[in-house]
Amino acid sequence: MSTFKLEDKEYKIEDMTNRAKGLTAHARDLETKILRQQMDLEQNITARNAYIAELKAELEKTKEEPQAAE
């Protein structure tokens, strides 16, 4: 028996109308997409922070190295 929880209440999928079943499927699919996008955002932020840290280190290294004569 499959259920869907909405606002702290459990609903049996088998007892729903076809329209309610379709809406439930959409709600579940969108929840999955939202969670995936949140994970993607966290990964992108982490990657950006890694690149920024690497850039800072590179700029500091460049600042410490003598400049070549042009």
PDB file of N, CA, C and O in Angstrom:
ATOM      1  N   MET A   1       0.852  -1.184   0.000  1.00  0.00           N
ATOM      2  CA  MET A   1       0.000   0.000   0.000  1.00  0.00           C
ATOM      3  C   MET A   1       0.892   1.240   0.000  1.00  0.00           C
ATOM      4  O   MET A   1       1.738   1.406   0.878  1.00  0.00           O
ATOM      5  N   SER A   2       0.697   2.094  -0.979  1.00  0.00           N
ATOM      6  CA  SER A   2       1.484   3.304  -1.097  1.00  0.00           C
ATOM      7  C   SER A   2       0.673   4.488  -0.561  1.00  0.00           C
ATOM      8  O   SER A   2      -0.539   4.583  -0.752  1.00  0.00           O
ATOM      9  N   THR A   3       1.391   5.376   0.112  1.00  0.00           N
ATOM     10  CA  THR A   3       0.722   6.544   0.678  1.00  0.00           C
ATOM     11  C   THR A   3       1.456   7.814   0.272  1.00  0.00           C
ATOM     12  O   THR A   3       2.599   7.782  -0.184  1.00  0.00           O
ATOM     13  N   PHE A   4       0.768   8.921   0.451  1.00  0.00           N
ATOM     14  CA  PHE A   4       1.340  10.233   0.200  1.00  0.00           C
ATOM     15  C   PHE A   4       1.037  11.091   1.412  1.00  0.00           C
ATOM     16  O   PHE A   4      -0.112  11.195   1.842  1.00  0.00           O
ATOM     17  N   LYS A   5       2.091  11.714   1.969  1.00  0.00           N
ATOM     18  CA  LYS A   5       1.909  12.549   3.156  1.00  0.00           C
ATOM     19  C   LYS A   5       1.807  14.008   2.726  1.00  0.00           C
ATOM     20  O   LYS A   5       2.658  14.529   2.006  1.00  0.00           O
ATOM     21  N   LEU A   6       0.739  14.646   3.191  1.00  0.00           N
ATOM     22  CA  LEU A   6       0.507  16.049   2.875  1.00  0.00           C
ATOM     23  C   LEU A   6       0.046  16.753   4.135  1.00  0.00           C
ATOM     24  O   LEU A   6      -0.996  16.425   4.702  1.00  0.00           O
ATOM     25  N   GLU A   7       0.839  17.729   4.567  1.00  0.00           N
ATOM     26  CA  GLU A   7       0.528  18.500   5.774  1.00  0.00           C
ATOM     27  C   GLU A   7       0.216  17.587   6.963  1.00  0.00           C
ATOM     28  O   GLU A   7      -0.820  17.720   7.614  1.00  0.00           O
ATOM     29  N   ASP A   8       1.127  16.668   7.225  1.00  0.00           N
ATOM     30  CA  ASP A   8       1.063  15.738   8.363  1.00  0.00           C
ATOM     31  C   ASP A   8      -0.096  14.750   8.307  1.00  0.00           C
ATOM     32  O   ASP A   8      -0.450  14.157   9.326  1.00  0.00           O
ATOM     33  N   LYS A   9      -0.686  14.565   7.142  1.00  0.00           N
ATOM     34  CA  LYS A   9      -1.754  13.590   7.001  1.00  0.00           C
ATOM     35  C   LYS A   9      -1.388  12.622   5.878  1.00  0.00           C
ATOM     36  O   LYS A   9      -0.930  13.039   4.814  1.00  0.00           O
ATOM     37  N   GLU A  10      -1.593  11.324   6.124  1.00  0.00           N
ATOM     38  CA  GLU A  10      -1.298  10.282   5.142  1.00  0.00           C
ATOM     39  C   GLU A  10      -2.539   9.986   4.304  1.00  0.00           C
ATOM     40  O   GLU A  10      -3.647   9.855   4.824  1.00  0.00           O
ATOM     41  N   TYR A  11      -2.321   9.886   2.994  1.00  0.00           N
ATOM     42  CA  TYR A  11      -3.406   9.551   2.070  1.00  0.00           C
ATOM     43  C   TYR A  11      -3.021   8.278   1.321  1.00  0.00           C
ATOM     44  O   TYR A  11      -1.882   8.142   0.875  1.00  0.00           O
ATOM     45  N   LYS A  12      -3.947   7.361   1.183  1.00  0.00           N
ATOM     46  CA  LYS A  12      -3.715   6.135   0.424  1.00  0.00           C
ATOM     47  C   LYS A  12      -3.851   6.457  -1.056  1.00  0.00           C
ATOM     48  O   LYS A  12      -4.873   6.982  -1.498  1.00  0.00           O
ATOM     49  N   ILE A  13      -2.816   6.138  -1.811  1.00  0.00           N
ATOM     50  CA  ILE A  13      -2.827   6.401  -3.241  1.00  0.00           C
ATOM     51  C   ILE A  13      -3.980   5.642  -3.907  1.00  0.00           C
ATOM     52  O   ILE A  13      -4.657   6.175  -4.786  1.00  0.00           O
ATOM     53  N   GLU A  14      -4.193   4.413  -3.485  1.00  0.00           N
ATOM     54  CA  GLU A  14      -5.236   3.579  -4.110  1.00  0.00           C
ATOM     55  C   GLU A  14      -6.639   4.151  -3.930  1.00  0.00           C
ATOM     56  O   GLU A  14      -7.541   3.837  -4.706  1.00  0.00           O
ATOM     57  N   ASP A  15      -6.826   4.985  -2.914  1.00  0.00           N
ATOM     58  CA  ASP A  15      -8.147   5.570  -2.666  1.00  0.00           C
ATOM     59  C   ASP A  15      -8.348   6.906  -3.386  1.00  0.00           C
ATOM     60  O   ASP A  15      -9.434   7.482  -3.324  1.00  0.00           O
ATOM     61  N   MET A  16      -7.323   7.398  -4.061  1.00  0.00           N
ATOM     62  CA  MET A  16      -7.397   8.701  -4.716  1.00  0.00           C
ATOM     63  C   MET A  16      -8.063   8.597  -6.079  1.00  0.00           C
ATOM     64  O   MET A  16      -8.090   7.537  -6.704  1.00  0.00           O
ATOM     65  N   THR A  17      -8.601   9.734  -6.522  1.00  0.00           N
ATOM     66  CA  THR A  17      -9.101   9.816  -7.894  1.00  0.00           C
ATOM     67  C   THR A  17      -7.904   9.791  -8.838  1.00  0.00           C
ATOM     68  O   THR A  17      -6.767   9.991  -8.410  1.00  0.00           O
ATOM     69  N   ASN A  18      -8.156   9.549 -10.105  1.00  0.00           N
ATOM     70  CA  ASN A  18      -7.066   9.557 -11.086  1.00  0.00           C
ATOM     71  C   ASN A  18      -6.391  10.929 -11.136  1.00  0.00           C
ATOM     72  O   ASN A  18      -5.173  11.021 -11.287  1.00  0.00           O
ATOM     73  N   ARG A  19      -7.172  11.975 -11.010  1.00  0.00           N
ATOM     74  CA  ARG A  19      -6.613  13.336 -11.002  1.00  0.00           C
ATOM     75  C   ARG A  19      -5.695  13.524  -9.799  1.00  0.00           C
ATOM     76  O   ARG A  19      -4.597  14.064  -9.932  1.00  0.00           O
ATOM     77  N   ALA A  20      -6.139  13.082  -8.632  1.00  0.00           N
ATOM     78  CA  ALA A  20      -5.316  13.202  -7.416  1.00  0.00           C
ATOM     79  C   ALA A  20      -4.048  12.361  -7.542  1.00  0.00           C
ATOM     80  O   ALA A  20      -2.981  12.776  -7.090  1.00  0.00           O
ATOM     81  N   LYS A  21      -4.158  11.182  -8.153  1.00  0.00           N
ATOM     82  CA  LYS A  21      -2.965  10.347  -8.375  1.00  0.00           C
ATOM     83  C   LYS A  21      -1.969  11.061  -9.282  1.00  0.00           C
ATOM     84  O   LYS A  21      -0.763  11.024  -9.038  1.00  0.00           O
ATOM     85  N   GLY A  22      -2.476  11.710 -10.327  1.00  0.00           N
ATOM     86  CA  GLY A  22      -1.600  12.448 -11.234  1.00  0.00           C
ATOM     87  C   GLY A  22      -0.936  13.621 -10.539  1.00  0.00           C
ATOM     88  O   GLY A  22       0.255  13.865 -10.730  1.00  0.00           O
ATOM     89  N   LEU A  23      -1.690  14.344  -9.743  1.00  0.00           N
ATOM     90  CA  LEU A  23      -1.127  15.476  -9.002  1.00  0.00           C
ATOM     91  C   LEU A  23      -0.089  15.011  -7.994  1.00  0.00           C
ATOM     92  O   LEU A  23       0.926  15.674  -7.780  1.00  0.00           O
ATOM     93  N   THR A  24      -0.352  13.868  -7.379  1.00  0.00           N
ATOM     94  CA  THR A  24       0.610  13.281  -6.443  1.00  0.00           C
ATOM     95  C   THR A  24       1.910  12.938  -7.163  1.00  0.00           C
ATOM     96  O   THR A  24       2.999  13.198  -6.651  1.00  0.00           O
ATOM     97  N   ALA A  25       1.790  12.358  -8.343  1.00  0.00           N
ATOM     98  CA  ALA A  25       2.986  12.018  -9.125  1.00  0.00           C
ATOM     99  C   ALA A  25       3.780  13.271  -9.472  1.00  0.00           C
ATOM    100  O   ALA A  25       5.009  13.274  -9.389  1.00  0.00           O
ATOM    101  N   HIS A  26       3.083  14.330  -9.858  1.00  0.00           N
ATOM    102  CA  HIS A  26       3.770  15.586 -10.166  1.00  0.00           C
ATOM    103  C   HIS A  26       4.459  16.148  -8.922  1.00  0.00           C
ATOM    104  O   HIS A  26       5.603  16.597  -8.997  1.00  0.00           O
ATOM    105  N   ALA A  27       3.776  16.123  -7.795  1.00  0.00           N
ATOM    106  CA  ALA A  27       4.351  16.647  -6.551  1.00  0.00           C
ATOM    107  C   ALA A  27       5.607  15.875  -6.170  1.00  0.00           C
ATOM    108  O   ALA A  27       6.609  16.471  -5.776  1.00  0.00           O
ATOM    109  N   ARG A  28       5.555  14.550  -6.286  1.00  0.00           N
ATOM    110  CA  ARG A  28       6.731  13.728  -5.962  1.00  0.00           C
ATOM    111  C   ARG A  28       7.872  14.008  -6.928  1.00  0.00           C
ATOM    112  O   ARG A  28       9.025  14.124  -6.515  1.00  0.00           O
ATOM    113  N   ASP A  29       7.554  14.116  -8.210  1.00  0.00           N
ATOM    114  CA  ASP A  29       8.580  14.387  -9.214  1.00  0.00           C
ATOM    115  C   ASP A  29       9.239  15.739  -8.964  1.00  0.00           C
ATOM    116  O   ASP A  29      10.460  15.867  -9.048  1.00  0.00           O
ATOM    117  N   LEU A  30       8.428  16.741  -8.659  1.00  0.00           N
ATOM    118  CA  LEU A  30       8.980  18.071  -8.397  1.00  0.00           C
ATOM    119  C   LEU A  30       9.824  18.091  -7.127  1.00  0.00           C
ATOM    120  O   LEU A  30      10.841  18.782  -7.072  1.00  0.00           O
ATOM    121  N   GLU A  31       9.420  17.351  -6.122  1.00  0.00           N
ATOM    122  CA  GLU A  31      10.224  17.265  -4.889  1.00  0.00           C
ATOM    123  C   GLU A  31      11.595  16.674  -5.197  1.00  0.00           C
ATOM    124  O   GLU A  31      12.614  17.148  -4.694  1.00  0.00           O
ATOM    125  N   THR A  32      11.610  15.638  -6.027  1.00  0.00           N
ATOM    126  CA  THR A  32      12.880  15.027  -6.429  1.00  0.00           C
ATOM    127  C   THR A  32      13.748  16.028  -7.191  1.00  0.00           C
ATOM    128  O   THR A  32      14.953  16.118  -6.955  1.00  0.00           O
ATOM    129  N   LYS A  33      13.131  16.775  -8.100  1.00  0.00           N
ATOM    130  CA  LYS A  33      13.875  17.776  -8.865  1.00  0.00           C
ATOM    131  C   LYS A  33      14.428  18.874  -7.958  1.00  0.00           C
ATOM    132  O   LYS A  33      15.562  19.318  -8.138  1.00  0.00           O
ATOM    133  N   ILE A  34      13.641  19.303  -7.003  1.00  0.00           N
ATOM    134  CA  ILE A  34      14.087  20.344  -6.070  1.00  0.00           C
ATOM    135  C   ILE A  34      15.283  19.848  -5.269  1.00  0.00           C
ATOM    136  O   ILE A  34      16.269  20.568  -5.111  1.00  0.00           O
ATOM    137  N   LEU A  35      15.201  18.629  -4.768  1.00  0.00           N
ATOM    138  CA  LEU A  35      16.313  18.068  -3.993  1.00  0.00           C
ATOM    139  C   LEU A  35      17.567  17.942  -4.855  1.00  0.00           C
ATOM    140  O   LEU A  35      18.673  18.218  -4.390  1.00  0.00           O
ATOM    141  N   ARG A  36      17.394  17.523  -6.117  1.00  0.00           N
ATOM    142  CA  ARG A  36      18.532  17.396  -7.028  1.00  0.00           C
ATOM    143  C   ARG A  36      19.146  18.772  -7.293  1.00  0.00           C
ATOM    144  O   ARG A  36      20.369  18.911  -7.317  1.00  0.00           O
ATOM    145  N   GLN A  37      18.308  19.782  -7.490  1.00  0.00           N
ATOM    146  CA  GLN A  37      18.817  21.132  -7.746  1.00  0.00           C
ATOM    147  C   GLN A  37      19.517  21.710  -6.520  1.00  0.00           C
ATOM    148  O   GLN A  37      20.508  22.430  -6.650  1.00  0.00           O
ATOM    149  N   GLN A  38      19.005  21.398  -5.334  1.00  0.00           N
ATOM    150  CA  GLN A  38      19.677  21.857  -4.109  1.00  0.00           C
ATOM    151  C   GLN A  38      21.057  21.224  -4.002  1.00  0.00           C
ATOM    152  O   GLN A  38      22.027  21.884  -3.628  1.00  0.00           O
ATOM    153  N   MET A  39      21.136  19.923  -4.338  1.00  0.00           N
ATOM    154  CA  MET A  39      22.430  19.244  -4.291  1.00  0.00           C
ATOM    155  C   MET A  39      23.367  19.836  -5.342  1.00  0.00           C
ATOM    156  O   MET A  39      24.546  20.054  -5.065  1.00  0.00           O
ATOM    157  N   ASP A  40      22.858  20.094  -6.535  1.00  0.00           N
ATOM    158  CA  ASP A  40      23.676  20.713  -7.585  1.00  0.00           C
ATOM    159  C   ASP A  40      24.186  22.080  -7.142  1.00  0.00           C
ATOM    160  O   ASP A  40      25.346  22.417  -7.374  1.00  0.00           O
ATOM    161  N   LEU A  41      23.325  22.863  -6.507  1.00  0.00           N
ATOM    162  CA  LEU A  41      23.723  24.180  -6.021  1.00  0.00           C
ATOM    163  C   LEU A  41      24.837  24.062  -4.984  1.00  0.00           C
ATOM    164  O   LEU A  41      25.822  24.798  -5.038  1.00  0.00           O
ATOM    165  N   GLU A  42      24.679  23.135  -4.043  1.00  0.00           N
ATOM    166  CA  GLU A  42      25.718  22.934  -3.022  1.00  0.00           C
ATOM    167  C   GLU A  42      27.044  22.543  -3.674  1.00  0.00           C
ATOM    168  O   GLU A  42      28.103  23.031  -3.280  1.00  0.00           O
ATOM    169  N   GLN A  43      26.980  21.663  -4.670  1.00  0.00           N
ATOM    170  CA  GLN A  43      28.204  21.238  -5.358  1.00  0.00           C
ATOM    171  C   GLN A  43      28.824  22.400  -6.127  1.00  0.00           C
ATOM    172  O   GLN A  43      30.044  22.561  -6.135  1.00  0.00           O
ATOM    173  N   ASN A  44      27.995  23.202  -6.768  1.00  0.00           N
ATOM    174  CA  ASN A  44      28.514  24.353  -7.515  1.00  0.00           C
ATOM    175  C   ASN A  44      29.144  25.384  -6.591  1.00  0.00           C
ATOM    176  O   ASN A  44      30.179  25.964  -6.921  1.00  0.00           O
ATOM    177  N   ILE A  45      28.537  25.613  -5.455  1.00  0.00           N
ATOM    178  CA  ILE A  45      29.111  26.557  -4.486  1.00  0.00           C
ATOM    179  C   ILE A  45      30.451  26.042  -3.980  1.00  0.00           C
ATOM    180  O   ILE A  45      31.408  26.808  -3.862  1.00  0.00           O
ATOM    181  N   THR A  46      30.524  24.760  -3.684  1.00  0.00           N
ATOM    182  CA  THR A  46      31.775  24.161  -3.214  1.00  0.00           C
ATOM    183  C   THR A  46      32.853  24.261  -4.286  1.00  0.00           C
ATOM    184  O   THR A  46      33.999  24.593  -3.985  1.00  0.00           O
ATOM    185  N   ALA A  47      32.495  23.977  -5.525  1.00  0.00           N
ATOM    186  CA  ALA A  47      33.465  24.071  -6.623  1.00  0.00           C
ATOM    187  C   ALA A  47      33.934  25.512  -6.810  1.00  0.00           C
ATOM    188  O   ALA A  47      35.127  25.762  -6.985  1.00  0.00           O
ATOM    189  N   ARG A  48      32.999  26.454  -6.773  1.00  0.00           N
ATOM    190  CA  ARG A  48      33.363  27.869  -6.916  1.00  0.00           C
ATOM    191  C   ARG A  48      34.329  28.280  -5.804  1.00  0.00           C
ATOM    192  O   ARG A  48      35.321  28.964  -6.055  1.00  0.00           O
ATOM    193  N   ASN A  49      34.028  27.858  -4.572  1.00  0.00           N
ATOM    194  CA  ASN A  49      34.900  28.208  -3.451  1.00  0.00           C
ATOM    195  C   ASN A  49      36.289  27.615  -3.620  1.00  0.00           C
ATOM    196  O   ASN A  49      37.283  28.240  -3.248  1.00  0.00           O
ATOM    197  N   ALA A  50      36.365  26.411  -4.181  1.00  0.00           N
ATOM    198  CA  ALA A  50      37.669  25.789  -4.434  1.00  0.00           C
ATOM    199  C   ALA A  50      38.445  26.585  -5.480  1.00  0.00           C
ATOM    200  O   ALA A  50      39.645  26.808  -5.322  1.00  0.00           O
ATOM    201  N   TYR A  51      37.777  27.013  -6.539  1.00  0.00           N
ATOM    202  CA  TYR A  51      38.438  27.819  -7.567  1.00  0.00           C
ATOM    203  C   TYR A  51      38.882  29.168  -7.005  1.00  0.00           C
ATOM    204  O   TYR A  51      39.974  29.638  -7.326  1.00  0.00           O
ATOM    205  N   ILE A  52      38.067  29.784  -6.188  1.00  0.00           N
ATOM    206  CA  ILE A  52      38.439  31.065  -5.576  1.00  0.00           C
ATOM    207  C   ILE A  52      39.658  30.886  -4.674  1.00  0.00           C
ATOM    208  O   ILE A  52      40.572  31.710  -4.687  1.00  0.00           O
ATOM    209  N   ALA A  53      39.666  29.811  -3.894  1.00  0.00           N
ATOM    210  CA  ALA A  53      40.814  29.547  -3.022  1.00  0.00           C
ATOM    211  C   ALA A  53      42.076  29.331  -3.851  1.00  0.00           C
ATOM    212  O   ALA A  53      43.148  29.823  -3.497  1.00  0.00           O
ATOM    213  N   GLU A  54      41.950  28.598  -4.950  1.00  0.00           N
ATOM    214  CA  GLU A  54      43.100  28.362  -5.816  1.00  0.00           C
ATOM    215  C   GLU A  54      43.557  29.662  -6.474  1.00  0.00           C
ATOM    216  O   GLU A  54      44.758  29.895  -6.619  1.00  0.00           O
ATOM    217  N   LEU A  55      42.615  30.503  -6.870  1.00  0.00           N
ATOM    218  CA  LEU A  55      42.950  31.797  -7.464  1.00  0.00           C
ATOM    219  C   LEU A  55      43.686  32.678  -6.457  1.00  0.00           C
ATOM    220  O   LEU A  55      44.686  33.308  -6.798  1.00  0.00           O
ATOM    221  N   LYS A  56      43.200  32.723  -5.233  1.00  0.00           N
ATOM    222  CA  LYS A  56      43.866  33.518  -4.199  1.00  0.00           C
ATOM    223  C   LYS A  56      45.300  33.047  -3.995  1.00  0.00           C
ATOM    224  O   LYS A  56      46.222  33.857  -3.900  1.00  0.00           O
ATOM    225  N   ALA A  57      45.479  31.731  -3.927  1.00  0.00           N
ATOM    226  CA  ALA A  57      46.826  31.185  -3.745  1.00  0.00           C
ATOM    227  C   ALA A  57      47.721  31.545  -4.919  1.00  0.00           C
ATOM    228  O   ALA A  57      48.889  31.885  -4.729  1.00  0.00           O
ATOM    229  N   GLU A  58      47.184  31.475  -6.127  1.00  0.00           N
ATOM    230  CA  GLU A  58      47.961  31.812  -7.322  1.00  0.00           C
ATOM    231  C   GLU A  58      48.324  33.291  -7.336  1.00  0.00           C
ATOM    232  O   GLU A  58      49.445  33.656  -7.690  1.00  0.00           O
ATOM    233  N   LEU A  59      47.385  34.135  -6.955  1.00  0.00           N
ATOM    234  CA  LEU A  59      47.671  35.571  -6.919  1.00  0.00           C
ATOM    235  C   LEU A  59      48.707  35.904  -5.850  1.00  0.00           C
ATOM    236  O   LEU A  59      49.564  36.761  -6.067  1.00  0.00           O
ATOM    237  N   GLU A  60      48.640  35.254  -4.725  1.00  0.00           N
ATOM    238  CA  GLU A  60      49.635  35.473  -3.673  1.00  0.00           C
ATOM    239  C   GLU A  60      51.011  35.007  -4.140  1.00  0.00           C
ATOM    240  O   GLU A  60      52.017  35.671  -3.886  1.00  0.00           O
ATOM    241  N   LYS A  61      51.050  33.870  -4.821  1.00  0.00           N
ATOM    242  CA  LYS A  61      52.318  33.344  -5.334  1.00  0.00           C
ATOM    243  C   LYS A  61      52.898  34.322  -6.358  1.00  0.00           C
ATOM    244  O   LYS A  61      54.100  34.590  -6.350  1.00  0.00           O
ATOM    245  N   THR A  62      52.060  34.846  -7.224  1.00  0.00           N
ATOM    246  CA  THR A  62      52.500  35.794  -8.243  1.00  0.00           C
ATOM    247  C   THR A  62      53.011  37.081  -7.605  1.00  0.00           C
ATOM    248  O   THR A  62      53.980  37.676  -8.076  1.00  0.00           O
ATOM    249  N   LYS A  63      52.355  37.500  -6.536  1.00  0.00           N
ATOM    250  CA  LYS A  63      52.752  38.725  -5.840  1.00  0.00           C
ATOM    251  C   LYS A  63      54.131  38.547  -5.196  1.00  0.00           C
ATOM    252  O   LYS A  63      54.904  39.501  -5.105  1.00  0.00           O
ATOM    253  N   GLU A  64      54.432  37.340  -4.756  1.00  0.00           N
ATOM    254  CA  GLU A  64      55.706  37.087  -4.069  1.00  0.00           C
ATOM    255  C   GLU A  64      56.853  36.893  -5.057  1.00  0.00           C
ATOM    256  O   GLU A  64      58.012  37.123  -4.711  1.00  0.00           O
ATOM    257  N   GLU A  65      56.542  36.474  -6.279  1.00  0.00           N
ATOM    258  CA  GLU A  65      57.583  36.234  -7.285  1.00  0.00           C
ATOM    259  C   GLU A  65      58.034  37.570  -7.885  1.00  0.00           C
ATOM    260  O   GLU A  65      57.215  38.464  -8.096  1.00  0.00           O
ATOM    261  N   PRO A  66      59.315  37.703  -8.154  1.00  0.00           N
ATOM    262  CA  PRO A  66      59.778  38.947  -8.806  1.00  0.00           C
ATOM    263  C   PRO A  66      59.190  39.036 -10.208  1.00  0.00           C
ATOM    264  O   PRO A  66      59.067  38.037 -10.916  1.00  0.00           O
ATOM    265  N   GLN A  67      58.834  40.249 -10.588  1.00  0.00           N
ATOM    266  CA  GLN A  67      58.272  40.467 -11.913  1.00  0.00           C
ATOM    267  C   GLN A  67      59.386  40.469 -12.957  1.00  0.00           C
ATOM    268  O   GLN A  67      60.443  41.066 -12.756  1.00  0.00           O
ATOM    269  N   ALA A  68      59.132  39.802 -14.057  1.00  0.00           N
ATOM    270  CA  ALA A  68      60.101  39.789 -15.159  1.00  0.00           C
ATOM    271  C   ALA A  68      60.110  41.146 -15.841  1.00  0.00           C
ATOM    272  O   ALA A  68      59.072  41.792 -15.985  1.00  0.00           O
ATOM    273  N   ALA A  69      61.300  41.569 -16.261  1.00  0.00           N
ATOM    274  CA  ALA A  69      61.418  42.853 -16.954  1.00  0.00           C
ATOM    275  C   ALA A  69      60.773  42.744 -18.315  1.00  0.00           C
ATOM    276  O   ALA A  69      60.933  41.746 -19.017  1.00  0.00           O
ATOM    277  N   GLU A  70      60.056  43.764 -18.674  1.00  0.00           N
ATOM    278  CA  GLU A  70      59.367  43.756 -19.966  1.00  0.00           C
ATOM    279  C   GLU A  70      60.164  44.454 -21.008  1.00  0.00           C
ATOM    280  O   GLU A  70      59.735  44.542 -22.158  1.00  0.00           O
TER     281      GLU A  70
END
